[in-house]
Amino acid sequence: MLRDITIGQFFPGNSVIHRLDPRFKIILTILFIVMLFSGSTFLCLGVGAVFTVMIILLTRIPVKMYVKSIKPLFIFLVITSLLNLFLVSTGDVLWKWKFLKITDEGVHLSIFMVVRIVLLIAGTSVLTYTTSPITLTDAVERLLSPLKKLKLPVHELAMMMSIALRFIPTLIEETDKIMAAQKARGAEIDSGSLMTRARNLISILVPLFISAFRRADELATAMECRCYNGGKGRTRLRQLKTAPRDYIALAVTLIFLAAAIIVGRL
């Protein structure tokens, strides 16, 4: 299961999505989220689904990688579906047993929420899949640069976000190795009662925290050895430049957003 988590991973490529300005990609991601939440009808989600499929195909990244990004959240999707299915009491009753009942509106809302979450995860994954952590840091810093006038440490904030995103796959891999090592020593992690499994997690969490703090200390030492002192006077190897394709992508996204808002009001 841990190997299926692809949050924070970057897949190098030369697709049109990879070549977009990362600042525009962040803005497009925000517009995409607004698109999904602009209405409460399946027509609105249909527009978002078309946009999501189009973007995924343009990235030229295997679809199975997007499926992997959704797979770890399967339990969360099931719980969300069941909550909406049984807690919605309005509408025509389709099934009833004692205090439990399922209505047509409950079924509608359950399916709607699951589809929205799936599209949200798949669409937002495009940002990290097609943008390297360093480039993403520069883009976030440039977008937040107006806040420097308020004396906010914009560069440091962007760097922390990038490092946190970058180390998610590393910590997942480390967790997988620790679990394999503990199982080889006879630890029963996947068996027993719920309380037993919770107690056995201590044998994973303790070495994981130690490893995380060790990596953080090594990273801090490496940054100090390279005379890192924040964003003051810092230069960049690659300068962010806009191109016509960035404005075309923005225009297409705005068209889809307008379409989602219109059909959402029907």
C-alpha positions in Angstrom: 0.0 0.0 0.0 2.8 2.4 0.9 4.4 1.9 -2.5 1.2 3.1 -4.2 1.5 6.6 -2.6 2.8 8.9 -5.3 2.3 12.3 -3.5 5.2 14.6 -4.1 6.8 12.5 -6.8 8.1 14.2 -10.0 8.1 12.4 -13.3 10.5 14.1 -15.8 9.1 14.6 -19.3 8.9 16.9 -22.3 5.1 17.2 -22.6 3.3 20.5 -23.1 2.2 20.4 -19.4 5.8 19.8 -18.3 6.9 22.9 -20.3 4.3 25.2 -18.8 5.5 28.0 -16.5 5.2 26.6 -13.0 3.5 29.8 -11.8 0.8 29.3 -14.4 0.4 25.7 -13.3 -0.2 26.7 -9.7 -2.8 29.2 -10.9 -4.4 26.6 -13.2 -4.6 24.2 -10.3 -6.4 26.7 -8.2 -8.8 27.4 -11.0 -9.4 23.7 -11.5 -10.3 23.3 -7.8 -12.8 26.2 -8.2 -14.2 24.5 -11.3 -15.0 21.3 -9.3 -16.7 23.2 -6.5 -18.5 25.7 -8.7 -21.7 23.6 -8.8 -23.5 20.7 -7.3 -24.6 18.9 -10.4 -23.2 16.0 -12.4 -23.1 18.3 -15.4 -20.6 20.5 -13.6 -18.5 17.5 -12.6 -18.7 16.3 -16.2 -17.0 19.4 -17.4 -14.3 18.9 -14.7 -13.9 15.3 -15.7 -13.4 16.2 -19.4 -10.8 18.8 -18.3 -9.1 16.3 -16.0 -8.9 13.5 -18.7 -7.5 16.0 -21.2 -4.8 17.2 -18.9 -3.8 13.7 -17.8 -3.4 12.6 -21.5 -1.4 15.7 -22.3 1.1 14.9 -19.5 2.0 11.6 -21.2 2.4 10.1 -17.8 0.9 6.5 -17.5 -2.6 6.6 -16.2 -1.7 3.9 -13.7 0.3 6.5 -11.8 -2.8 8.6 -11.3 -4.7 5.4 -10.2 -1.9 4.9 -7.6 -2.5 8.3 -6.3 -6.1 7.5 -5.6 -5.7 3.9 -4.4 -4.3 4.7 -0.9 -7.5 6.8 -0.2 -9.8 4.0 -1.0 -10.9 3.5 2.6 -11.5 7.3 3.0 -13.7 7.2 -0.2 -15.7 4.3 1.2 -16.2 6.0 4.5 -17.2 9.2 2.8 -19.6 7.3 0.6 -21.3 5.5 3.5 -21.6 8.6 5.6 -23.4 10.5 2.8 -25.4 7.4 2.0 -26.9 6.9 5.4 -26.9 10.4 6.9 -28.9 12.1 4.2 -32.5 11.7 5.2 -34.2 13.8 2.6 -35.7 12.4 -0.6 -37.6 9.2 -1.4 -36.7 6.2 0.7 -35.2 3.4 -1.3 -34.3 1.0 1.6 -35.0 1.1 5.3 -34.0 -1.2 8.2 -34.7 0.0 11.8 -33.0 3.3 12.1 -31.0 3.0 8.9 -32.4 4.2 5.6 -31.2 5.0 2.1 -32.8 7.7 0.0 -32.4 8.7 -3.6 -30.8 12.0 -2.6 -28.3 10.1 -0.3 -27.3 7.9 -3.3 -26.9 11.0 -5.5 -24.8 12.8 -2.9 -22.7 9.8 -2.2 -21.7 9.2 -5.8 -21.3 12.9 -6.4 -18.8 13.4 -3.5 -16.7 10.3 -4.4 -16.5 11.4 -8.1 -15.5 15.0 -7.0 -12.8 13.7 -4.6 -11.4 11.4 -7.3 -11.2 14.2 -9.9 -9.7 16.5 -7.3 -6.9 14.1 -6.4 -6.2 13.1 -10.1 -6.2 16.7 -11.3 -4.1 18.2 -8.5 -1.5 15.4 -8.8 -0.6 16.8 -12.2 1.1 19.8 -10.5 3.7 17.7 -8.6 4.0 15.0 -11.3 5.1 17.5 -13.9 7.0 20.1 -11.8 10.3 19.5 -10.0 10.4 20.6 -6.3 13.1 23.3 -7.0 11.0 24.8 -9.8 7.9 24.6 -7.7 9.7 26.4 -4.9 10.7 29.2 -7.3 7.1 29.5 -8.6 5.6 29.7 -5.1 8.2 32.3 -4.0 7.5 34.4 -7.1 3.7 34.3 -6.6 4.1 35.2 -2.9 6.7 37.9 -3.6 4.2 40.8 -3.0 4.0 39.6 0.7 7.7 40.5 1.1 6.5 44.1 1.6 4.8 42.9 4.8 8.1 41.5 6.0 7.0 37.9 5.6 9.8 35.3 5.0 8.4 34.3 1.6 11.5 32.4 0.5 11.8 30.4 3.7 8.1 29.5 3.5 8.4 28.3 -0.1 11.6 26.4 0.8 9.8 24.6 3.7 6.9 23.7 1.5 9.2 22.3 -1.2 11.3 20.3 1.3 8.2 18.9 3.0 6.8 17.9 -0.5 10.1 16.4 -1.5 10.6 14.2 1.5 7.1 12.6 1.4 8.3 9.9 -1.0 11.5 9.5 1.0 9.7 9.0 4.3 7.2 6.6 2.6 10.1 4.5 1.3 11.7 4.6 4.8 8.5 3.5 6.4 8.2 0.6 4.0 11.8 -0.5 4.8 11.2 -0.3 8.6 8.0 -2.4 8.3 9.8 -5.0 6.3 12.7 -5.1 8.9 10.3 -5.4 11.8 8.3 -8.2 10.1 11.6 -10.0 9.6 12.2 -9.8 13.3 8.8 -11.3 14.0 6.7 -8.3 14.6 3.0 -8.8 13.9 2.0 -5.6 12.3 -0.8 -6.7 10.1 -2.5 -9.2 12.4 -4.2 -9.2 15.8 -6.8 -6.9 17.3 -7.0 -3.2 16.7 -5.3 -2.4 20.0 -2.6 -4.9 19.3 -1.9 -3.3 15.9 -1.9 0.1 17.5 0.8 -1.0 20.0 2.8 -2.6 17.3 2.9 0.7 15.4 5.3 2.0 18.1 8.0 -0.3 16.7 7.6 1.6 13.4 7.0 5.2 14.5 10.0 5.4 16.9 12.6 4.5 14.3 10.8 6.5 11.7 10.9 9.7 13.8 14.6 9.0 14.6 15.3 8.6 10.9 13.3 11.8 10.0 15.2 13.9 12.6 18.5 12.5 11.4 17.7 13.4 7.8 16.6 16.9 8.9 19.9 17.3 10.7 21.9 16.1 7.7 20.0 18.4 5.4 20.6 21.4 7.7 24.3 20.6 7.9 24.5 20.3 4.1 22.8 23.7 3.6 25.1 25.3 6.1 28.1 23.8 4.4 26.9 25.4 1.1 26.6 28.8 2.9 22.8 28.9 2.5 21.5 32.0 4.2 17.9 32.3 2.9 16.7 34.3 -0.1 18.7 37.5 0.4 21.0 38.0 -2.6 20.1 34.5 -4.0 20.5 33.9 -7.7 18.9 31.2 -9.8 20.2 28.9 -12.5 16.9 28.9 -14.4 14.8 32.0 -14.8 11.1 31.6 -15.0 9.8 32.9 -18.3 6.3 32.9 -19.8 5.4 31.7 -23.3 2.3 31.8 -25.5 1.4 28.3 -24.4 1.0 29.5 -20.8 -1.6 32.0 -21.8 -3.3 29.5 -24.1 -3.5 27.1 -21.2 -4.9 29.8 -19.0 -7.6 30.7 -21.6 -8.6 27.1 -22.0 -8.9 26.6 -18.3 -11.0 29.8 -18.0 -13.3 28.5 -20.7 -13.8 25.2 -18.9 -14.4 27.1 -15.6 -17.0 29.3 -17.3 -18.7 26.3 -18.7 -18.7 24.5 -15.3 -20.3 27.6 -13.7 -22.9 27.9 -16.4 -24.0 24.2 -16.4 -23.8 24.3 -12.6 -26.6 26.9 -12.6 -28.8 24.9 -14.9 
